[in-house]
Amino acid sequence: MKCNPFPLFFLFLFFYSIVDGKKPNLVFFFTDDQTSSVLGCYGHPLAKTPNIDRLAKDGTRFTNALVSQSICWVSRTTILTGLTGRSYGVPGNHDMAKPEAVEKLYVDLLRDAGYRTGFAGKWHAKMPKGWKAQDHFDFFDPIGRNPFYKKQADGTLRHETELIVDRGIEFLENQPSGKPFALNMWFNACHAEDGDRRPGIGHFPWPRAMDGMYEEDEIALPLLSDPEIFEKQPGFLKTTINRERFFWRWNTDDRYRTNMRAYLRMVSGIDHAMGRFLKALEEKGLAENTIIVYTADNGYHMGNRGFAGKWSHYEESLRVPMVVFDPRVSEKAKGQVREEAVLNLDLPSTFLSWAGVEIPERYQGKTFHKLITDSKPIPWRTHTFHEHFAVRHRIPAFEGMRSNRYKYVRYVDQGNYEFLHNLRKDPKELINLAGDPKHAKKLKEMRELTDRRVEELGGPLAEKTTPLSLSTYPHSKAAATVANRPGSDGFSNLIASGNRIRNWSGDPRYWTKKDGVLIGTTDGSLKMNRFITWKAATVRNFDLRVKVRVSTGGNSGIQYRGTSRPDLGLDVVTGYQCDVVADKPEYNGMLYEEKGRRILSHTGEKVVVDANGQPWITGNFEVKPFKPGQWHEYRIRVEANHHRHWIDGHPTADLIDLDEKGRLMEGVLAMQVHKGPAMTIEFKDMRIKHLPDDLPIRSAEEHPIPEGSKGVRPQGKLPKGWKAPEFSR
């Protein structure tokens, strides 16, 4: 009988982990869609992440932490199984894990070794039919992001980031004395809310404790924002989902800055929540024997190269933050910055190593525990393998090898289209050397390395028989054409039939829907105007038609090109407004600016707003009354800086806005319920036609203000004897 002695390596691990009689606790913080560049410890000039920075200062920070496949569920399943997607996947359906691959996760092996295991947060691993995640943990609480804000028993809203840490602290409170634990807190942040395309808190909802952060900071545009960088991409990368989502998130300077501030608040929100957990860990007396790992499931294109998402071979997609804090290491090993290439694939092996558990032979990663404990260089891998085959009909599949100097990939469904980048001389990956004869030898070498690794991992992908579905061509800046497909007349419906509220965000205390009618109600106790916001897109130039009915005494409005103001409340919007006022013809259909310049045009006034924000009456038309309690069609047409309103085909406002500083050219669409008396406001048959982005701006030369024009009467009580100013050159 052949003897199989216990390897000396594992004797060392055993000694390392229990020399003091204790196995270390393991805490795994795992974020979503986060590049390493948005943390203070990685050099971001604005990011406020003091808790993560402290872990890096006293622990180990990796500068070359990478994922084997840059998409959520594959990265997560890779960590759980210790296998690449190509290896754990079912033939013909690589997204789905094979039963034998997930029979025993790394947490099962830890539990077998005496660990109490816990999970809270985003799961999103695609497992076989009948497989139950909760069977693999002692504590399991999946928390998704739809929506990010969860309603609590007391009626308040709590962000999922905070809830996940709440569950983590609860796990600590119930931890038996003397028993080691392995706790996973997998955040949904910083993933965008894909169904909500309103910039800022709509698209990147942050915990409310972060309100106001970064508001005054100057946000630099993406490093690789030059349009020429995008134009040099091969055609199959220019029409992928990465490009589609670019138009949702980053395609204008204003949208980029708004979303970047929101994204940074999400990052700071994670750090803030982690601080609460670390404090609880210390208070429980567990900090000195707890190893903490912080990393992300994939990188993220944030406008760089004209992309938004994570589905590419570029560093923005593959590179992630990784900070490891082990309180037991020597002083020499604290505060390390390691350049070795570590993978998400390495994490389960490393967790098991720390726990003194034998690593299964099937695992394809390496344990990097020595990189944490040893301050000196140690022998390490020279190459890493990367691939992408998820959502293959919309995302081009690739495979390839990366060293510290070179990266090679081939897009297998595009005739093995090849990239070769010199990461040292060209860290931004702007030059493809694959066609350069001077690099033919290196190209051949990297190609052969890839061939060998593909065979080791299970062989080539099955041949794709269907063409790549092109996701997008350039859309309007407002991205509204992405959200709603128009009919033959060019109009899209914004309120679906039935009773379910879709694509709208508002407080259910004030907003309901019945038979395709959006209904706003107040009981007279409302102290601040509240809104329901169309979240499928922003609006820029458009023609909107909607039927409105308001009760007697009611006061409402149609908000457009608005700005969400979470600092004032989750459902507060500022911006242009077409007023709906039942009993006051001089206000019904006028142009008002909520929490801005206020009344810009009373009903019946043709107005030009000068460069300083002063509105001047340049003409008039008849003011007609419209009965409350009846349906009336409101129409708003906005072309660049020209705004027009109608009720039942009768003009109520016509305004040219020359105030460059005060005017808005893009924003959200929202409906209002007004503070004051009890009222009901109803909207139905809401249709919008999106007009071209490049409509001409009306100029002062084209629309001169006549001498002697009167200024628009401002809102509020005016001084006794007030007289409207007169325009004079």
C-alpha positions in Angstrom: 0.0 0.0 0.0 1.4 3.4 -1.0 1.9 5.8 1.8 0.7 9.4 1.4 2.3 11.3 4.2 0.8 14.6 5.4 2.8 17.3 3.4 5.3 19.3 5.3 3.6 22.4 3.8 0.5 21.7 5.7 2.4 21.0 8.9 3.8 24.5 8.6 0.3 25.8 8.0 -1.0 23.9 11.0 1.8 25.3 13.2 1.3 28.9 11.8 -2.5 28.9 12.5 -2.7 27.3 15.9 0.6 28.0 17.6 -1.3 30.2 20.0 -4.1 27.7 20.3 -6.4 29.7 18.2 -7.4 29.5 14.6 -7.8 33.0 13.1 -11.3 34.5 12.3 -11.8 35.5 8.7 -13.8 38.5 7.5 -14.3 39.0 3.8 -15.6 42.4 2.6 -16.5 42.0 -1.1 -17.7 45.0 -3.2 -19.3 45.1 -6.7 -18.0 46.9 -9.8 -15.1 48.7 -8.1 -11.7 49.6 -9.5 -8.7 50.0 -7.3 -8.4 53.7 -8.4 -11.3 54.9 -6.3 -9.8 54.4 -2.8 -7.7 56.8 -0.9 -5.0 54.1 -0.2 -4.7 53.6 -4.0 -4.1 57.3 -4.6 -7.5 58.7 -5.4 -7.2 62.4 -4.6 -10.8 62.8 -3.3 -11.9 59.4 -2.0 -12.6 59.4 1.7 -12.0 55.8 2.9 -10.3 56.1 6.3 -11.1 52.6 7.5 -9.9 50.8 4.4 -6.9 53.1 4.3 -6.1 52.1 7.9 -6.3 48.4 7.0 -3.9 49.0 4.1 -1.5 51.1 6.3 -1.3 48.2 8.9 -1.7 45.4 6.4 -0.9 44.5 2.8 -2.0 46.3 -0.3 -1.8 44.6 -3.7 -1.2 46.7 -6.8 -1.7 43.8 -9.2 -4.9 42.2 -7.9 -6.9 40.8 -10.8 -10.0 38.7 -11.6 -9.9 35.7 -13.9 -13.2 36.8 -15.5 -14.7 40.3 -15.1 -18.4 39.7 -14.5 -20.3 39.4 -11.2 -21.5 35.8 -11.1 -18.5 34.2 -12.6 -16.1 36.0 -10.2 -18.3 35.1 -7.2 -18.6 31.4 -8.2 -14.8 31.3 -8.9 -14.2 32.3 -5.3 -16.7 29.9 -3.9 -15.4 26.9 -5.9 -11.7 27.7 -6.4 -12.2 27.1 -10.2 -12.2 29.3 -13.2 -15.5 29.7 -15.1 -14.3 27.5 -17.9 -13.7 24.7 -15.4 -16.7 24.9 -13.1 -19.2 25.6 -15.9 -21.5 23.1 -17.6 -20.5 22.4 -21.2 -22.7 24.6 -23.5 -23.7 26.7 -20.5 -20.5 27.9 -18.9 -22.5 30.4 -16.7 -24.1 27.5 -14.7 -22.0 25.7 -12.2 -21.7 21.9 -12.4 -23.1 20.0 -9.3 -19.8 18.4 -8.5 -18.1 21.8 -8.6 -20.3 23.3 -5.9 -20.9 20.2 -3.7 -18.3 21.5 -1.3 -17.5 25.2 -1.3 -14.5 26.6 0.6 -16.9 27.7 3.4 -18.0 24.0 3.7 -14.4 23.0 4.3 -14.0 25.7 6.9 -17.2 24.5 8.6 -15.9 21.0 8.6 -12.8 22.4 10.4 -14.8 23.9 13.2 -15.6 27.3 11.8 -19.0 29.0 12.1 -19.7 30.5 8.7 -21.9 33.5 7.8 -23.0 35.3 4.7 -24.9 38.6 4.2 -25.4 40.5 1.0 -25.3 39.9 -2.7 -25.1 36.3 -3.7 -25.6 36.2 -7.5 -23.8 32.9 -8.1 -25.5 30.7 -10.7 -25.9 27.3 -9.2 -27.5 24.0 -10.3 -31.3 23.5 -10.0 -32.2 22.5 -6.5 -29.0 23.7 -4.9 -29.5 25.9 -1.8 -26.9 28.4 -0.7 -28.3 28.5 2.8 -27.3 24.8 3.3 -23.6 25.9 3.1 -23.6 28.5 5.8 -24.6 28.6 9.5 -26.0 32.1 9.0 -27.3 33.2 5.5 -29.1 36.4 4.7 -29.1 37.4 1.0 -29.7 41.1 0.5 -30.2 42.4 -3.1 -30.1 45.9 -4.5 -33.6 46.1 -6.1 -34.0 48.6 -4.5 -30.9 49.7 -2.6 -33.1 51.3 0.1 -35.1 48.7 2.0 -38.2 49.6 4.0 -37.9 48.7 7.6 -40.6 47.6 10.1 -40.9 51.1 11.5 -41.5 52.5 8.0 -38.0 54.0 7.6 -35.7 53.3 4.7 -32.2 51.7 5.1 -29.5 51.3 2.5 -28.4 47.7 1.7 -24.8 48.6 2.6 -25.8 49.4 6.1 -28.1 46.4 6.4 -25.3 44.0 5.4 -23.1 45.4 8.1 -26.0 45.3 10.5 -26.3 41.5 9.8 -22.5 41.2 10.2 -22.6 42.8 13.7 -25.6 40.6 14.6 -23.5 37.6 13.6 -20.7 38.8 16.0 -23.2 39.3 18.8 -24.3 35.7 18.5 -20.8 34.3 18.1 -20.0 31.5 20.6 -16.9 32.1 22.7 -13.8 30.2 21.6 -15.2 29.2 18.2 -13.5 30.6 15.0 -15.7 32.2 12.4 -15.6 33.0 8.7 -18.0 35.9 7.8 -18.7 37.1 4.3 -20.2 40.6 3.7 -20.7 40.9 0.0 -22.0 44.4 -0.9 -24.2 45.3 -3.9 -22.4 48.7 -4.0 -20.9 50.1 -6.1 -23.1 48.5 -8.8 -25.3 50.9 -10.6 -29.0 50.6 -10.4 -29.4 49.6 -14.0 -33.2 50.2 -14.1 -32.8 53.8 -12.8 -31.0 56.0 -15.3 -31.4 59.3 -13.4 -27.9 60.6 -12.7 -26.7 60.7 -9.2 -28.7 59.0 -6.5 -31.0 57.5 -9.1 -28.2 55.6 -10.8 -25.7 55.2 -7.9 -27.8 55.4 -4.7 -25.6 56.0 -1.7 -26.3 55.6 2.0 -27.9 58.8 3.3 -25.1 59.3 5.8 -23.0 60.3 2.8 -25.3 63.1 1.7 -23.4 66.2 0.6 -20.0 64.5 0.3 -17.9 65.6 -2.7 -20.4 68.2 -3.7 -17.9 71.0 -3.7 -15.0 68.9 -5.0 -13.7 69.4 -8.5 -14.2 66.2 -10.4 -11.6 65.5 -13.1 -12.8 64.0 -16.4 -11.8 60.4 -17.2 -8.1 59.8 -17.9 -8.9 58.1 -21.2 -11.8 60.3 -22.3 -10.3 61.4 -25.7 -12.9 60.2 -28.3 -10.1 59.1 -30.6 -9.3 56.3 -28.1 -12.8 54.9 -28.6 -12.7 55.4 -32.4 -9.6 53.2 -32.6 -11.3 50.2 -31.0 -12.3 47.4 -33.4 -15.9 47.5 -34.5 -17.0 44.6 -32.3 -16.0 46.5 -29.2 -17.6 49.7 -30.3 -21.1 48.2 -30.3 -21.1 46.2 -27.1 -23.1 46.6 -23.9 -20.1 48.6 -22.6 -21.0 51.3 -25.1 -24.7 51.2 -24.5 -24.3 51.9 -20.8 -21.8 54.7 -21.6 -24.8 56.6 -22.8 -26.6 56.0 -19.5 -23.8 57.1 -17.3 -20.9 59.1 -18.6 -21.5 60.6 -22.0 -21.7 64.2 -20.9 -19.4 66.2 -18.6 -22.3 67.0 -16.3 -23.6 63.5 -16.1 -20.1 62.2 -15.5 -19.5 64.5 -12.6 -22.9 63.9 -11.1 -22.5 60.1 -11.3 -18.8 60.2 -10.2 -19.8 62.1 -7.0 -22.6 59.5 -6.4 -20.2 56.6 -7.0 -17.6 58.1 -4.6 -20.4 58.4 -2.0 -21.2 54.7 -2.4 -17.5 53.9 -1.8 -17.4 56.1 1.3 -20.7 54.5 2.4 -19.0 51.1 2.3 -16.1 52.4 4.3 -18.3 54.1 6.8 -20.3 50.8 7.4 -17.1 48.8 7.6 -16.0 51.2 10.4 -19.0 50.3 12.4 -18.2 46.6 12.0 -14.5 47.1 12.9 -15.5 48.9 16.1 -17.9 46.1 17.0 -15.1 43.6 16.4 -12.8 45.5 18.8 -15.6 45.8 21.4 -16.1 42.0 21.3 -12.4 41.5 21.8 -12.0 39.6 18.5 -9.9 42.1 16.5 -6.5 40.7 17.5 -7.2 37.3 15.9 -9.3 38.3 12.9 -7.9 38.5 9.3 -9.7 41.0 7.1 -9.8 40.9 3.3 -11.2 43.7 1.2 -11.6 43.3 -2.6 -14.1 43.5 -5.5 -15.7 41.1 -8.0 -14.4 43.0 -11.0 -13.1 46.3 -12.2 -15.2 49.0 -13.9 -14.9 51.2 -16.9 -16.0 54.7 -15.8 -16.1 56.6 -19.0 -12.6 55.5 -19.9 -12.2 54.5 -23.6 -15.9 55.5 -24.1 -17.0 52.5 -22.1 -19.2 51.9 -19.1 -19.1 48.4 -17.5 -16.6 45.7 -16.9 -16.6 43.4 -19.9 -13.3 43.8 -21.6 -9.6 42.7 -21.5 -8.4 46.1 -20.4 -6.9 46.8 -17.0 -9.9 48.9 -15.9 -12.0 45.8 -16.2 -9.6 43.1 -14.8 -7.9 45.1 -12.0 -9.5 45.3 -8.5 -8.5 46.6 -5.1 -7.2 44.0 -2.6 -6.3 44.9 0.9 -5.5 42.2 3.5 -5.0 42.9 7.2 -3.6 40.2 9.5 -3.1 41.5 13.0 -0.7 38.6 13.8 2.1 39.5 11.4 5.4 41.0 12.4 6.0 44.7 12.3 8.2 44.3 9.3 5.3 42.8 7.3 2.9 45.6 8.2 2.2 48.3 5.6 3.4 46.3 2.7 2.7 47.1 -1.0 3.0 43.9 -3.0 3.3 43.9 -6.8 2.8 40.2 -7.3 -0.2 39.2 -9.5 -2.9 37.7 -7.2 -6.3 36.6 -8.4 -9.8 36.2 -7.1 -9.1 32.5 -7.9 -6.5 32.5 -5.1 -8.8 33.6 -2.3 -10.3 30.2 -1.3 -6.9 28.6 -1.2 -5.7 31.5 1.0 -8.7 31.3 3.4 -8.1 27.6 3.8 -4.4 28.1 4.4 -5.0 30.6 7.2 -7.4 28.1 8.8 -4.9 25.2 8.5 -7.2 23.3 6.2 -5.9 21.2 3.4 -6.4 22.8 0.0 -8.3 20.5 -2.5 -6.2 19.3 -5.4 -8.9 20.5 -7.8 -8.3 24.2 -6.8 -6.7 26.2 -9.6 -5.5 29.1 -7.6 -2.6 29.6 -5.2 -2.4 30.5 -1.6 -0.8 33.9 -1.1 -0.6 33.9 2.7 3.2 34.1 2.6 2.9 37.4 0.7 1.1 38.7 3.8 3.5 37.3 6.4 6.8 37.6 4.6 8.2 41.1 3.8 10.7 39.7 1.3 10.2 38.6 -2.3 9.1 35.0 -2.7 8.8 32.7 -5.7 5.5 33.5 -7.4 3.6 33.0 -10.7 4.9 34.7 -13.8 1.6 34.7 -15.7 -2.2 34.9 -15.1 -5.0 33.6 -17.3 -8.0 35.8 -18.1 -11.2 35.1 -20.1 -14.7 36.2 -20.7 -17.5 34.1 -22.1 -20.6 35.2 -20.1 -23.5 36.8 -22.0 -21.7 35.7 -25.1 -24.4 36.9 -27.5 -23.8 40.5 -26.4 -20.3 40.6 -25.0 -17.4 39.5 -27.2 -15.7 36.4 -25.7 -11.9 36.4 -25.2 -9.1 34.5 -23.5 -5.5 35.2 -22.9 -2.4 35.5 -20.7 -1.0 38.4 -18.7 2.5 38.9 -17.3 3.8 41.9 -15.4 5.1 43.1 -18.7 2.8 41.8 -21.5 -0.8 41.1 -22.0 -2.1 38.9 -24.8 -5.8 38.2 -25.5 -7.7 36.9 -28.5 -11.4 37.5 -29.1 -12.4 33.9 -30.1 -15.7 34.7 -31.8 -14.2 37.5 -33.9 -11.8 35.3 -35.9 -9.3 35.2 -32.9 -8.8 38.9 -33.2 -5.6 39.5 -31.2 -4.3 42.2 -28.8 -0.8 42.4 -27.5 0.0 45.2 -25.0 3.3 46.2 -23.4 2.1 47.1 -19.9 5.4 48.7 -18.9 5.9 51.0 -21.9 2.2 51.4 -22.6 0.3 51.0 -19.2 -2.8 52.7 -20.7 -3.0 50.0 -23.4 -3.4 52.4 -26.2 -1.1 50.5 -28.7 -1.9 47.1 -30.0 1.4 45.4 -30.9 -0.2 42.2 -32.3 0.4 43.3 -35.9 3.9 44.6 -35.3 6.5 42.3 -36.9 9.0 43.4 -34.2 6.8 41.6 -31.6 6.0 38.5 -33.6 8.1 36.3 -31.4 6.4 37.6 -28.2 3.0 37.2 -29.8 3.8 33.6 -30.7 5.0 32.9 -27.2 2.0 34.4 -25.5 -0.4 32.7 -27.9 1.2 29.3 -27.1 1.0 29.9 -23.4 -2.7 30.7 -23.8 -3.2 27.5 -25.8 -1.6 25.4 -23.1 -3.6 27.1 -20.3 -6.9 26.7 -22.2 -6.2 22.9 -22.5 -5.4 22.6 -18.8 -8.6 24.4 -17.8 -10.9 22.3 -19.9 -10.3 23.0 -23.6 -11.6 25.6 -26.0 -15.0 27.2 -25.8 -17.7 25.6 -27.9 -18.1 27.2 -31.3 -20.6 30.1 -31.3 -23.1 29.6 -34.1 -25.1 32.9 -33.7 -23.8 36.4 -34.6 -22.9 38.9 -31.9 -25.9 41.0 -31.1 -24.9 44.7 -31.5 -26.1 46.5 -28.5 -26.1 50.1 -29.5 -25.2 52.9 -31.9 -24.8 56.5 -30.6 -27.9 57.7 -28.8 -29.0 61.0 -27.7 -27.1 62.6 -24.8 -30.2 62.3 -22.7 -30.1 58.5 -23.5 -33.9 58.5 -23.6 -34.0 56.6 -26.9 -32.3 53.7 -25.0 -35.1 53.6 -22.5 -38.2 53.6 -24.6 -38.7 52.5 -28.2 -41.0 54.9 -30.0 -44.0 54.0 -32.1 -44.6 54.9 -35.7 -45.5 58.5 -34.7 -42.2 58.9 -32.8 -43.9 58.9 -29.4 -43.2 56.5 -26.5 -45.6 55.7 -23.7 -44.3 56.5 -20.2 -47.2 55.2 -18.1 -47.9 51.5 -18.7 -51.4 50.0 -18.4 -52.6 48.3 -15.2 -52.0 49.0 -11.5 -48.3 48.4 -11.1 -46.0 51.4 -11.1 -43.1 50.7 -13.5 -40.1 53.0 -14.3 -41.2 55.6 -11.8 -39.8 56.4 -8.3 -41.9 58.0 -5.7 -43.2 57.6 -2.1 -46.2 55.2 -2.0 -47.7 57.3 0.7 -48.5 59.9 -2.0 -48.4 58.0 -5.3 -50.5 55.1 -6.6 -51.6 53.7 -9.9 -55.0 52.4 -11.1 -56.0 51.3 -14.6 -53.0 53.1 -16.2 -53.6 56.3 -14.3 -50.8 57.7 -12.1 -52.4 59.2 -9.0 -51.0 61.7 -6.5 -52.9 62.4 -3.3 -52.3 64.5 -0.1 -54.4 64.8 3.0 -53.4 68.4 3.7 -50.6 67.6 6.1 -47.8 67.7 3.5 -45.1 70.2 4.4 -42.8 69.9 1.3 -43.6 69.3 -2.3 -43.1 65.6 -3.3 -42.4 64.1 -6.7 -42.6 60.9 -8.6 -39.7 60.7 -11.0 -39.4 58.8 -14.3 -36.3 56.8 -13.8 -35.8 55.2 -17.2 -33.9 58.1 -18.6 -33.2 61.8 -18.5 -34.8 64.2 -20.9 -33.2 66.9 -23.1 -35.1 68.0 -26.2 -38.6 66.6 -26.4 -42.3 66.9 -27.1 -44.4 65.7 -24.1 -48.2 65.1 -24.2 -50.1 64.1 -21.0 -53.7 64.2 -19.9 -54.1 65.7 -16.4 -57.0 66.0 -14.0 -56.7 67.9 -10.7 -59.2 68.3 -8.0 -60.7 71.7 -7.0 -58.1 73.7 -5.1 -55.3 71.4 -6.3 -51.8 72.6 -7.2 -49.4 70.4 -9.0 -46.8 70.5 -11.8 -44.9 68.7 -14.5 -41.2 68.9 -13.7 -38.7 68.6 -16.6 -35.0 68.8 -17.0 -35.0 68.6 -13.3 -32.4 67.7 -10.7 -32.9 65.2 -7.9 -32.1 66.8 -4.5 -31.5 64.0 -2.0 -30.1 66.6 0.4 -33.7 67.9 0.7 -35.4 64.5 0.5 -35.4 61.3 -1.6 -38.3 62.5 -3.6 -37.5 66.2 -4.1 -36.7 67.5 -7.6 -35.8 71.0 -8.7 -35.9 72.5 -12.3 -38.4 73.7 -14.9 -42.0 73.1 -14.2 -45.3 73.4 -16.1 -47.7 74.4 -13.4 -51.0 72.6 -13.0 -53.2 74.9 -10.9 -56.9 74.2 -10.9 -58.5 77.5 -9.9 -56.0 80.1 -11.0 -55.9 80.7 -14.8 -52.9 83.1 -14.5 -50.8 80.2 -13.0 -52.2 77.2 -14.9 -49.7 76.2 -17.5 -47.1 78.8 -16.5 -43.3 78.2 -16.5 -41.9 78.0 -12.9 -38.5 76.9 -11.7 -38.7 74.9 -8.5 -36.2 76.1 -5.9 -34.4 78.1 -8.6 -35.3 81.3 -10.4 -39.0 80.6 -9.5 -41.6 82.3 -11.7 -40.1 82.7 -15.2 -43.3 83.2 -17.1 -46.9 83.7 -15.9 -49.6 82.1 -18.0 -50.2 84.2 -21.1 -46.7 85.8 -21.2 -44.2 85.4 -23.9 -40.8 85.9 -22.2 -37.1 86.2 -22.9 -34.8 85.5 -19.9 -31.7 87.7 -20.3 -28.1 86.6 -19.6 -28.4 87.7 -16.0 -31.5 85.6 -15.3 -34.1 88.5 -15.4 -37.2 87.4 -17.3 -38.8 90.1 -19.6 -42.3 90.0 -21.1 -42.0 90.4 -24.9 -45.6 89.6 -25.8 -48.9 88.2 -24.6 -51.6 85.8 -25.5 -55.1 85.1 -24.2 -55.4 83.5 -20.7 -58.2 80.9 -20.7 -59.7 79.2 -17.7 -59.9 75.4 -17.6 -62.3 73.6 -15.3 -60.9 71.5 -12.4 -62.0 67.9 -12.0 -61.9 67.4 -15.8 -59.3 65.9 -18.0 -57.1 68.3 -20.0 -54.2 67.6 -22.3 -51.0 69.4 -21.3 -48.2 69.7 -23.9 -44.6 70.7 -23.3 -42.2 71.2 -26.2 -38.5 72.0 -25.4 -36.0 72.7 -28.2 -32.6 73.7 -26.8 -33.4 76.9 -24.8 -36.9 77.4 -26.2 -39.7 76.3 -24.0 -43.4 76.2 -24.9 -46.5 75.0 -23.0 -50.1 74.4 -24.1 -53.3 73.2 -22.5 -55.9 71.6 -24.8 -54.0 73.1 -27.7 -54.1 76.7 -26.3 -50.7 78.3 -25.7 -49.9 79.2 -22.1 -46.1 79.9 -22.1 -43.4 80.7 -24.6 -40.0 81.3 -23.2 -36.4 81.8 -24.5 -33.8 81.2 -21.8 -30.6 83.1 -22.5 -29.2 82.6 -18.9 -26.3 80.2 -19.5 -25.5 79.9 -15.8 -29.1 79.4 -14.6 -30.7 77.3 -17.3 -30.7 73.5 -17.5 -30.2 71.6 -20.7 -30.9 68.1 -19.4 -32.5 66.5 -16.4 -35.2 64.2 -15.0 -38.9 64.2 -15.7 -41.2 64.2 -12.6 -44.7 64.8 -11.5 -45.5 66.9 -8.4 -47.9 66.8 -5.5 -47.9 70.2 -3.8 -47.9 71.0 -0.1 -51.0 72.7 1.2 -54.7 71.6 1.1 -55.8 68.0 0.4 -55.9 67.2 -3.3 -55.8 64.6 -6.0 -53.8 64.9 -9.2 -54.0 62.3 -11.9 -51.9 61.7 -15.1 -52.6 59.3 -18.0 -51.8 58.8 -21.7 -48.3 60.3 -21.1 -46.3 60.2 -24.4 -43.0 61.7 -25.2 -41.1 62.2 -28.5 -37.3 62.7 -28.1 -36.0 65.4 -30.4 -32.4 65.6 -31.7 -29.7 66.8 -29.3 -28.1 69.3 -31.6 -31.1 71.7 -32.0 -29.8 75.2 -32.2 -29.5 77.5 -29.2 -31.6 80.7 -29.6 -29.4 83.8 -29.3 -30.0 87.3 -28.0 -29.4 88.6 -31.5 -32.2 86.4 -32.8 -34.5 87.4 -30.0 -33.9 91.0 -29.0 -35.8 92.3 -26.0 -37.9 95.3 -27.1 -37.2 98.6 -25.4 -39.6 99.2 -22.5 -40.4 95.5 -22.0 -41.7 94.9 -18.5 -40.1 92.5 -16.1 -42.1 89.4 -15.0 -43.7 89.9 -11.6 -41.7 87.8 -9.1 -43.3 85.4 -6.6 -44.2 86.4 -3.1 -45.2 89.6 -1.3 -43.7 92.6 -2.9 -43.0 96.0 -1.4 -45.8 98.5 -1.4 -45.9 100.5 -4.6 -43.8 97.9 -6.5 -43.4 98.6 -10.2 -42.2 96.2 -12.8 -38.7 97.2 -14.1 -38.5 98.3 -17.7 -35.9 97.0 -20.2 -33.5 99.6 -21.4 -30.3 99.2 -23.5 
